[in-house]
């Protein structure tokens, strides 16, 4: 019985010692480790909405003044982003993407197409789509290399519209290029 009391007292004493050592020191007010800030500090170190609008407007004006061409279908990799273009995909056609192109399927049912074992990155879904996989509507697809694209699903009964950014090639079932 004495041993049990001794062990109990020892464990309690040891726990108290450990708890005192485990407590962290409070940060010094105003230091970089202090998570609390004052309103005056916040007001001095944040951007107002007007200042943000001014910065954005000047950045847009600087880009417009640079006179760089915007990207286009079949572009040669300009440093400015290409605009989105809406492409209608008909049954029997295949829409191939250039390297770095982006597609968003807005309507219709389409399947992923790839000329090798690599799939198409579905950024919205967070997965790789192998050839033959149905593409979800409104998901962003990014094409890291040429030779990949989309084609209508045999189950498709609706019009297919795809938003495209970057270079692409639209081919008929016989391999001829679709006039645009």
C-alpha positions as CSV (number, residue, x, y, z in Angstrom):
1,X,0.0,0.0,0.0
2,X,2.9,2.4,0.8
3,X,4.5,1.7,-2.5
4,X,1.3,2.5,-4.4
5,X,1.0,5.9,-2.5
6,X,4.6,6.6,-3.2
7,X,4.3,5.9,-6.9
8,X,1.1,8.0,-7.1
9,X,2.7,10.9,-5.4
10,X,5.8,10.5,-7.6
11,X,3.7,10.5,-10.8
12,X,1.7,13.5,-9.7
13,X,4.8,15.5,-8.8
14,X,6.5,14.5,-12.1
15,X,3.4,15.6,-14.0
16,X,3.3,19.0,-12.4
17,X,7.0,19.5,-13.2
18,X,6.4,18.6,-16.8
19,X,3.4,20.8,-17.2
20,X,5.3,23.8,-15.9
21,X,8.1,23.2,-18.4
22,X,5.7,22.6,-21.3
23,X,4.1,26.1,-21.0
24,X,5.3,28.4,-23.8
25,X,6.5,31.9,-23.1
26,X,4.1,34.6,-24.2
27,X,5.3,36.6,-27.1
28,X,6.6,40.1,-26.5
29,X,3.9,42.6,-27.5
30,X,4.7,44.3,-30.8
31,X,7.3,41.7,-31.8
32,X,7.3,39.6,-35.0
33,X,6.0,36.6,-32.9
34,X,3.0,38.5,-31.5
35,X,0.0,37.6,-33.6
36,X,-2.1,40.5,-32.4
37,X,-1.8,43.8,-34.3
38,X,-3.2,47.2,-33.7
39,X,-5.6,49.0,-35.9
40,X,-3.1,51.8,-36.6
41,X,-0.5,49.1,-37.8
42,X,-3.2,47.5,-40.0
43,X,-4.2,50.9,-41.5
44,X,-0.6,51.8,-42.2
45,X,0.4,48.5,-43.8
46,X,-2.6,47.5,-46.0
47,X,-3.7,48.7,-49.4
48,X,-6.9,50.5,-49.8
49,X,-9.4,49.5,-52.5
50,X,-8.6,52.7,-54.4
51,X,-4.8,51.9,-54.3
52,X,-5.4,48.4,-55.6
53,X,-7.5,49.7,-58.5
54,X,-4.8,52.3,-59.3
55,X,-2.1,49.5,-59.4
56,X,-4.2,47.2,-61.6
57,X,-5.1,50.1,-64.0
58,X,-1.4,51.1,-64.4
59,X,-0.4,47.4,-65.0
60,X,-3.1,47.1,-67.7
61,X,-2.0,50.3,-69.3
62,X,1.6,49.2,-69.3
63,X,0.7,46.0,-71.1
64,X,-1.4,47.8,-73.6
65,X,1.4,50.3,-74.3
66,X,3.8,47.4,-74.8
67,X,1.9,46.6,-78.0
68,X,2.5,42.9,-77.8
69,X,0.2,40.8,-80.0
70,X,-2.4,38.7,-78.3
71,X,-2.3,34.9,-78.9
72,X,-4.2,33.4,-81.7
73,X,-5.1,30.1,-83.3
74,X,-1.8,28.5,-84.3
75,X,0.2,31.3,-82.5
76,X,3.9,31.1,-82.0
77,X,4.0,31.3,-78.2
78,X,3.7,35.0,-77.5
79,X,4.2,36.0,-73.9
80,X,0.7,37.4,-73.5
81,X,-2.1,35.0,-72.8
82,X,-4.3,34.0,-75.8
83,X,-8.0,34.9,-75.6
84,X,-10.6,32.2,-75.3
85,X,-12.4,31.2,-78.5
86,X,-15.6,29.2,-78.7
87,X,-15.3,26.2,-81.1
88,X,-18.3,24.1,-82.1
89,X,-17.4,20.4,-82.5
90,X,-19.5,18.3,-84.8
91,X,-20.0,14.5,-84.8
92,X,-17.1,12.8,-86.5
93,X,-14.7,15.7,-85.8
94,X,-11.7,15.7,-83.4
95,X,-10.4,18.8,-81.7
96,X,-6.6,18.4,-81.1
97,X,-4.8,20.8,-78.8
98,X,-1.4,22.4,-79.3
99,X,1.1,22.2,-76.5
100,X,0.0,24.4,-73.6
101,X,-3.6,24.8,-74.9
102,X,-6.6,24.8,-72.6
103,X,-10.1,23.5,-73.2
104,X,-13.3,23.8,-71.3
105,X,-16.2,21.7,-72.6
106,X,-19.4,23.8,-72.1
107,X,-22.0,21.5,-73.7
108,X,-22.3,18.0,-75.1
109,X,-20.6,14.7,-74.3
110,X,-17.0,14.3,-75.4
111,X,-14.3,11.7,-74.9
112,X,-10.6,12.3,-74.3
113,X,-8.2,11.4,-77.2
114,X,-4.5,10.7,-77.0
115,X,-2.0,9.3,-79.5
116,X,0.1,7.7,-76.7
117,X,-0.5,6.2,-73.2
118,X,-0.5,9.6,-71.5
119,X,-3.8,11.2,-70.7
120,X,-5.1,14.7,-70.4
121,X,-4.7,16.6,-67.1
122,X,-8.2,17.6,-65.8
123,X,-7.2,20.5,-63.5
124,X,-10.7,20.9,-62.1
125,X,-11.1,17.2,-61.2
126,X,-7.5,16.8,-60.1
127,X,-6.9,13.7,-62.2
128,X,-5.5,12.5,-65.5
129,X,-8.0,11.5,-68.2
130,X,-6.8,8.5,-70.2
131,X,-8.0,8.1,-73.8
132,X,-11.7,7.2,-74.1
133,X,-12.7,8.8,-70.8
134,X,-15.7,11.0,-70.8
135,X,-14.8,14.7,-70.1
136,X,-16.9,16.4,-67.4
137,X,-18.6,19.7,-68.4
138,X,-17.0,22.9,-67.3
139,X,-13.7,21.2,-66.3
140,X,-10.4,22.9,-67.3
141,X,-8.2,20.6,-69.4
142,X,-4.6,21.5,-70.0
143,X,-2.6,19.9,-72.8
144,X,1.1,19.6,-72.0
145,X,1.9,18.2,-75.4
146,X,0.4,17.9,-78.9
147,X,-1.4,14.7,-80.0
148,X,-4.1,14.9,-77.5
149,X,-7.6,16.3,-77.7
150,X,-11.3,15.5,-77.6
151,X,-14.0,14.0,-79.8
152,X,-17.8,13.6,-79.5
153,X,-19.0,10.6,-77.5
154,X,-21.2,8.1,-79.4
155,X,-23.8,8.9,-76.7
156,X,-23.8,12.6,-77.6
157,X,-27.1,14.1,-78.8
158,X,-26.5,17.8,-78.0
159,X,-24.5,20.5,-79.7
160,X,-20.9,20.6,-78.5
161,X,-19.3,23.9,-77.7
162,X,-15.8,24.1,-76.3
163,X,-13.9,27.1,-75.0
164,X,-10.3,27.0,-76.3
165,X,-7.3,29.0,-75.3
166,X,-4.1,28.5,-77.4
167,X,-3.5,26.6,-80.6
168,X,-5.6,23.8,-81.8
169,X,-6.5,21.8,-84.9
170,X,-10.0,20.7,-85.9
171,X,-10.1,17.6,-88.1
172,X,-12.9,15.8,-89.8
173,X,-13.3,12.0,-89.6
174,X,-11.4,11.6,-92.9
175,X,-8.4,13.6,-91.5
176,X,-9.1,16.7,-93.5
177,X,-8.8,20.1,-91.7
178,X,-12.1,21.9,-91.0
179,X,-12.3,25.3,-92.7
180,X,-12.8,28.1,-90.1
